[in-house]
Amino acid sequence: MSSDLTSYLGINKGRYILLEEPDFHEVVNVVNTLKNTYVIIMYLNCKVLYKGRARSILEDGDRLLITKPDGSLLIHEREKREPVNWQPPGCTLIASIRNELLYIRSIRRNPREEIVVISPHVYVLLATACDKGKFTLWGSEDEMANIVIKNPNLIEDGFKPLHREYPTPYGNIDLLGEDKHGTIVVIEFKRTVAQLSGVSQLKRYVDFMIKHHKRVRGILVAPGITNSALRLLKEYGLEFKRLSPTLKISEKDIKSSPLFSSDT
C-alpha cells in the first residue's frame, strides 16, 4: 500500500476502502492515516485489555472493532446493542505491530483509561467517509409532551401541566399535571401503539405518587393501544387518551412555554 493511500482512495473516489485479509502493515497505515477523518470498521480476532478505574480482560474471540474520527472506539460481539468495551470521544488512537501481532491502543487522558486490542488476524477492514448531517426527530414522545404543554386541552378541559420529566425511583414521569378538580394527573407518552409494558410503567408512577397525594389519576397517551394493554389499564383504574405524534407545533411556541426546560 502506498503511504498516502492514494491508490486505494482513487479507486472509490475517496468514499471508502475495503481490504480483505489485509496484512498488519496495511491496517496500521489505514488506521494511523485515516483515523481522524474516516469511520474504520474491522472484523478481527482479538483480545481486549482495559485498565483505568478498574481492570478487565476480554479473552480471544472474533469481534467487530469500530473507530470514529471523534476518538470513539467500540468493540461489539454477536449479542446486545451495547458494546462490550468502549471509549468515548476525545481519545487518542494508535496502531502498531509488536511481536507479529497488531496492537490498537485507545488512550483517554482524563480520567486516565486505556484499552488495548491485540489481534493475531484481521479478516476485513472497511474505512468509510461517513457524512455528518442535521438530525431531526419527528413524532417523538418528547414532541408529544411539548404539544400537550402548549395545548393542555388535548388531554381534557381544565388540565394544567405542572412538571416535565418529574423524577421518581422508577424513572422520570413524562408529564405531571392536575385536572380541574385539583387531582394529580400522571401522564406517560408512547409514540407508537401502547403495550403492556407502558401500562406497567404508568402503574408504578401512579403508585409512587399516591404515597404523596390523596387523589391521583394516570393517563397513557399514545396513537393506539393493544387490547391486552387496554384491559390491564382498566383493571388498574387507569385511563387512555389517543393522540397522534404527527401533530406539529412550532419551535417558537414550544420554547415560549415555561415547562420547555426539563429542569423545571
C-alpha positions as CSV (number, residue, x, y, z in Angstrom):
1,M,0.0,0.0,0.0
2,S,1.3,3.5,-0.8
3,S,2.0,5.6,2.2
4,D,-0.6,8.3,1.3
5,L,-3.3,5.7,0.4
6,T,-3.7,7.5,-3.0
7,S,-4.2,4.3,-5.0
8,Y,-6.9,2.9,-2.6
9,L,-8.8,6.2,-2.3
10,G,-8.6,6.8,-6.1
11,I,-10.4,3.5,-6.8
12,N,-13.5,4.5,-4.9
13,K,-13.3,8.3,-5.3
14,G,-12.4,8.7,-1.7
15,R,-15.6,7.3,-0.2
16,Y,-14.4,4.0,1.2
17,I,-11.5,1.5,1.4
18,L,-12.3,-2.2,1.6
19,L,-9.5,-4.6,2.4
20,E,-9.9,-8.4,2.8
21,E,-7.3,-10.3,4.7
22,P,-5.1,-7.2,5.0
23,D,-1.6,-7.6,6.4
24,F,-0.8,-5.6,9.6
25,H,1.2,-3.0,7.8
26,E,-1.8,-2.1,5.7
27,V,-4.0,-2.0,8.8
28,V,-1.6,0.3,10.7
29,N,-1.3,2.5,7.7
30,V,-5.0,2.9,7.2
31,V,-5.7,3.4,10.9
32,N,-3.0,5.9,11.7
33,T,-3.6,7.9,8.4
34,L,-7.4,8.0,8.3
35,K,-8.4,7.7,12.0
36,N,-9.3,11.4,12.2
37,T,-11.4,11.6,9.0
38,Y,-12.8,8.1,8.4
39,V,-15.0,5.7,10.3
40,I,-13.0,2.4,10.4
41,I,-14.6,-1.0,10.9
42,M,-12.6,-4.2,11.4
43,Y,-13.8,-7.8,11.7
44,L,-10.9,-9.4,13.6
45,N,-9.9,-12.0,16.1
46,C,-8.7,-10.2,19.2
47,K,-8.1,-10.0,22.9
48,V,-9.1,-6.7,24.7
49,L,-7.4,-5.4,27.8
50,Y,-8.7,-2.4,29.8
51,K,-7.1,-0.5,32.7
52,G,-8.3,2.6,34.4
53,R,-10.9,3.0,37.1
54,A,-11.0,-0.8,37.1
55,R,-9.3,-3.6,35.1
56,S,-10.7,-6.2,32.7
57,I,-9.7,-8.8,30.1
58,L,-11.9,-9.9,27.2
59,E,-10.4,-13.2,26.0
60,D,-9.7,-14.1,22.4
61,G,-12.6,-14.2,20.0
62,D,-13.9,-12.8,16.7
63,R,-15.4,-9.4,17.1
64,L,-16.2,-6.0,15.4
65,L,-14.0,-3.1,16.2
66,I,-15.3,0.4,15.2
67,T,-13.3,3.7,15.5
68,K,-14.7,7.1,14.7
69,P,-13.0,10.4,13.8
70,D,-14.1,11.9,17.2
71,G,-11.9,9.3,19.0
72,S,-14.7,6.9,19.9
73,L,-13.9,3.2,20.0
74,L,-16.4,0.4,20.2
75,I,-15.9,-3.4,20.5
76,H,-19.0,-5.4,19.6
77,E,-19.8,-9.1,20.0
78,R,-22.7,-11.1,18.5
79,E,-25.3,-10.1,21.0
80,K,-26.8,-6.9,22.5
81,R,-26.9,-3.4,21.3
82,E,-24.2,-2.1,23.7
83,P,-20.5,-2.6,23.0
84,V,-18.7,-4.9,25.4
85,N,-15.8,-2.5,25.5
86,W,-15.7,1.2,24.5
87,Q,-14.0,4.5,24.8
88,P,-15.7,7.9,24.5
89,P,-15.0,10.8,22.1
90,G,-11.7,12.6,22.7
91,C,-9.5,9.6,23.0
92,T,-6.2,9.1,21.1
93,L,-5.9,6.0,18.8
94,I,-2.6,4.4,17.9
95,A,-2.0,1.3,15.8
96,S,1.3,-0.6,15.8
97,I,2.8,-4.0,15.3
98,R,4.6,-5.9,18.0
99,N,5.9,-9.5,18.0
100,E,3.9,-10.2,14.8
101,L,0.7,-9.0,16.5
102,L,-1.5,-6.0,15.7
103,Y,-1.9,-3.6,18.7
104,I,-4.5,-0.9,18.7
105,R,-4.4,1.4,21.7
106,S,-7.1,3.9,22.7
107,I,-6.0,6.3,25.4
108,R,-8.2,8.6,27.4
109,R,-6.4,11.3,29.3
110,N,-8.9,12.4,32.0
111,P,-9.8,10.2,33.7
112,R,-6.8,8.1,32.6
113,E,-8.1,5.0,30.9
114,E,-6.7,2.7,28.2
115,I,-8.0,0.0,26.0
116,V,-5.5,-2.3,24.2
117,V,-6.8,-4.5,21.4
118,I,-4.4,-7.3,20.5
119,S,-5.1,-9.2,17.3
120,P,-3.4,-12.1,15.5
121,H,-5.6,-11.8,12.5
122,V,-7.8,-9.2,10.7
123,Y,-10.4,-10.7,8.3
124,V,-11.8,-7.5,6.8
125,L,-11.1,-3.8,7.2
126,L,-13.6,-1.1,5.9
127,A,-12.8,2.6,6.1
128,T,-15.7,4.9,5.2
129,A,-16.1,8.6,4.7
130,C,-19.4,8.8,6.6
131,D,-21.2,12.2,6.4
132,K,-22.4,14.2,9.3
133,G,-25.8,15.8,8.8
134,K,-28.5,17.6,10.6
135,F,-30.7,15.2,12.6
136,T,-34.4,15.9,13.1
137,L,-36.7,13.6,15.0
138,W,-40.3,13.9,14.1
139,G,-43.1,12.2,16.1
140,S,-41.1,11.6,19.3
141,E,-42.6,11.2,22.8
142,D,-40.8,14.4,23.8
143,E,-42.6,16.2,20.9
144,M,-45.9,14.8,22.1
145,A,-45.3,16.2,25.6
146,N,-44.4,19.6,24.1
147,I,-47.6,19.7,22.1
148,V,-49.7,18.9,25.2
149,I,-47.9,21.5,27.3
150,K,-48.8,24.1,24.7
151,N,-52.3,22.7,24.2
152,P,-53.3,21.1,27.5
153,N,-57.0,20.8,26.4
154,L,-55.8,17.9,24.2
155,I,-55.9,15.9,27.4
156,E,-59.1,17.3,28.7
157,D,-60.7,20.6,29.6
158,G,-59.1,22.2,32.6
159,F,-55.9,20.1,32.5
160,K,-52.9,22.1,33.8
161,P,-49.3,20.9,33.2
162,L,-47.0,21.2,36.2
163,H,-43.7,19.4,35.6
164,R,-41.7,17.8,32.8
165,E,-39.6,14.7,33.5
166,Y,-40.7,14.5,37.1
167,P,-38.2,12.2,38.9
168,T,-39.3,9.0,40.8
169,P,-37.3,6.0,42.0
170,Y,-38.7,4.1,38.9
171,G,-37.8,6.7,36.3
172,N,-39.0,10.1,35.2
173,I,-42.7,10.8,34.7
174,D,-43.1,12.3,31.2
175,L,-45.6,14.9,32.3
176,L,-47.1,15.7,35.7
177,G,-50.2,17.9,35.9
178,E,-53.5,18.4,37.7
179,D,-57.1,18.3,36.5
180,K,-59.8,21.0,37.0
181,H,-60.7,19.4,40.4
182,G,-57.1,19.6,41.7
183,T,-56.4,15.9,41.2
184,I,-52.8,15.0,40.3
185,V,-52.5,13.5,36.8
186,V,-49.6,11.3,35.8
187,I,-49.1,11.1,32.0
188,E,-47.0,8.6,30.2
189,F,-46.5,9.1,26.4
190,K,-45.9,6.4,23.8
191,R,-45.1,7.4,20.2
192,T,-46.3,4.0,18.9
193,V,-49.1,1.6,19.9
194,A,-49.0,1.3,23.7
195,Q,-48.1,-2.2,25.0
196,L,-48.4,-3.9,28.4
197,S,-45.0,-2.5,29.4
198,G,-46.3,1.0,29.1
199,V,-49.3,0.2,31.4
200,S,-47.0,-1.3,34.0
201,Q,-44.7,1.7,33.8
202,L,-47.6,4.1,34.3
203,K,-48.9,2.0,37.2
204,R,-45.5,2.2,39.0
205,Y,-45.5,6.0,38.7
206,V,-49.1,6.3,39.9
207,D,-48.4,4.0,42.9
208,F,-45.5,6.2,43.8
209,M,-47.5,9.5,43.6
210,I,-50.3,8.0,45.7
211,K,-47.9,7.9,48.6
212,H,-47.7,11.7,48.5
213,H,-51.1,12.8,47.2
214,K,-54.7,11.8,48.1
215,R,-56.0,11.8,44.6
216,V,-54.0,10.6,41.6
217,R,-55.0,9.7,38.1
218,G,-52.9,8.0,35.4
219,I,-53.3,8.5,31.7
220,L,-51.5,6.6,29.0
221,V,-51.2,8.8,25.9
222,A,-50.5,7.1,22.5
223,P,-51.8,6.9,18.9
224,G,-53.2,3.4,19.8
225,I,-53.2,0.6,22.3
226,T,-53.3,-3.2,22.2
227,N,-56.4,-5.0,23.5
228,S,-54.4,-6.7,26.3
229,A,-52.9,-3.4,27.4
230,L,-56.3,-1.7,27.4
231,R,-57.8,-4.5,29.6
232,L,-54.9,-4.2,32.1
233,L,-55.2,-0.4,32.1
234,K,-58.9,-0.7,33.0
235,E,-58.1,-3.3,35.7
236,Y,-55.7,-0.8,37.3
237,G,-58.3,2.0,37.1
238,L,-56.1,4.0,34.7
239,E,-57.0,5.8,31.5
240,F,-56.1,6.0,27.9
241,K,-56.0,9.1,25.6
242,R,-55.5,8.7,21.9
243,L,-53.0,11.3,20.5
244,S,-51.1,11.2,17.3
245,P,-47.4,12.1,17.5
246,T,-47.6,13.6,13.9
247,L,-49.2,16.8,15.2
248,K,-46.8,19.7,14.7
249,I,-46.1,22.7,16.8
250,S,-43.6,25.5,16.1
251,E,-40.2,25.6,17.9
252,K,-41.1,29.2,18.9
253,D,-44.3,28.1,20.5
254,I,-42.6,25.2,22.4
255,K,-39.8,27.4,23.7
256,S,-42.3,30.0,24.9
257,S,-43.7,27.6,27.4
258,P,-42.2,27.8,30.9
259,L,-42.1,24.0,31.0
260,F,-39.9,23.6,27.9
261,S,-36.8,23.0,30.1
262,S,-36.7,19.5,31.6
263,D,-35.0,21.2,34.7
264,T,-38.3,22.8,35.8
